[in-house]
Amino acid sequence: MSYEPGYAGLGGRLAVRELIPSPRHAVAIWTRNARVFSKLWKGALLPTFLDPFFYLLALGFGLGTYIAHGINGIPYKEFVAPGLIASAAMWSSAFETTYNVYFRMNELRLYDNVLSTPIEPADLVAGDLLWSASRATVYGIVVLIVVSAVGLVSSPWAILIPPFVFIGALCISVIGYSFTSLIPKIDLYSYFFTLGITPMFLFSGIFFPFNQLPGWVEVVAWFTPLYHLVEITRGMATGPDGVQILIHTAWLAAVTAILFPIPVRAIRARLVP
Amino acid sequence: MTGTEDTAPVVLARSLGKSYGGRVAVARIDFQVAPGICFGFLGPNGAGKTTTMKMIYGLATVGEGELRVLGMDARIERRQIKSRIGVVPQETNLDGDLTVRENLVQQARYFGIGPDQAGPRADELLEFALIGDRADERIHALSGGMKRRLLIARALVNDPELIVLDEPTTGLDPQARLAVWRALERLRRRGVTLLLTTHYMDEAARLCDRLLIMDEGSIVTEGDPGTLIHVHAGREALELDLAEECDPEALVDSLGERANGHELHDGALTLFAEDAEELLRSLDHDRFPTESAMVRRATLEDVFLRLTGRSLREGD
């Protein structure tokens, strides 16, 4: 069964008050998602444990053996480890705001019910995004525990990584949610993942630094949220530079705020025509 | 409460219209729903009933004209309106990831009801829907009738003043329909205003105090069921299965004023009259041979078919 919601676009402009979520109503949406996750978390978290193990084995301990001097004075596996915290959060956010939201919206038709209660589109989107970021943070924490346990985190500042993961995941989530709220059919996700998420995973500085590459590569990477989140997690794990952390965090927060109206308007155009 | 509040319309539409793209779904209609009654919208598929309901419960924006629900402007005070009404949608959109009881608890949360009150409220509604023993099962384990009753229970979490039901019994077996009707009758006795759409004339006749028939986006007629039957069909109907050589036009002409009206469909002629027996006796049987004849009471079905035509509609 393949239901195609069709293209509804962004619809007309909305009044500013319609773009501001009500915290109480957004939390009600968050609660629903958390309630469902609380039943599934055991099955859902196990792959998250295994995933970073495999990457660490293959890249950190496998490939890393050939990188004798490490990177920027850091052993290669310590270089890669914090990036895996960020990437776990990215994958979680990407799946939650694509397939999961699509399924709830178009197959289960849950949002038709939700929007006929006092919840408005801005509350719905905000609640879903907060949930997606919360889930991603749980995944990030799992990886943080794994890499700390095997001794790949050298700075005690790493304990502060989770809230930054939340902010980064919020930014990636709003991008995924925008895509979901606009696409006319589910098949288009292959473009989102192949042209968006996978390249971001490979070229955001998780596996190699930018200093040996042409300058434009880093410029391109600068425009992706994962780059900033990786810079933050690596900084925290190896010894942070406060100003840099602040700049990266501001980037993530600003992009989230700028993009937020897109899914709100698109959901409104699609479900409340 | 003052007297004016008691009688102020629960829904008031003035020149209410809605188009999707270039297609007119609702063409500037006027109606009002008095408090405490069961108000039914009848009409063939694509008549504009669902769109009208959606504008009332906030899943479609008001296109043209004015719509007031519980005295509030549906264009502006959508959230406030939604907090005081209940909705039973046409599609079963229960939350399949949650249990039966959790569906109700979660719905209460959407309405801002705290966790300590949501639980008892859910249990109360499970009893109302007669599915208390299925509380911890997943949705897909329920029968169609139970899902429908759960949808009605879900629409009650906020103790609404108005409940909008879009085809509440479509697809249900007779026992399940009866259970839904009983639930709706209990609600009406409590003074809740019900607004429903239906294809079923027996449902409309049984439940509704007042009916509105829509076709192609416009209102065809409005009134209480008895009056509609009387005005548009008369008291009785005579169904004739005509012989092949019988000319239906000439037959109708020969009756003149004695018949209230007629409906012709595939060689079956239905004539409406105050006394159908009398009409049958007065018929010139040599000139107009018939295979069979049957006298029955006129029904809402006759009104509906006369006003909206017998032809099948495109679409669904």
Interface residues (C-beta under 8 A of the other chain):
Chain A: R24 H25 A28 I29 T31 R32 R35 V36 K39 L108 R109 L110 D112 N113 V114 L115 S116 T117 P118 I119 E120 L271 V272 P273
Chain B: Y20 Y57 G58 L59 A60 T61 R78 R79 Q80 K82 S83 V87 P89 E91 N93 L94 D95 G96 D97 L98 E102 Q106 Q107 R109 Y110 F111 G112 R154 N158
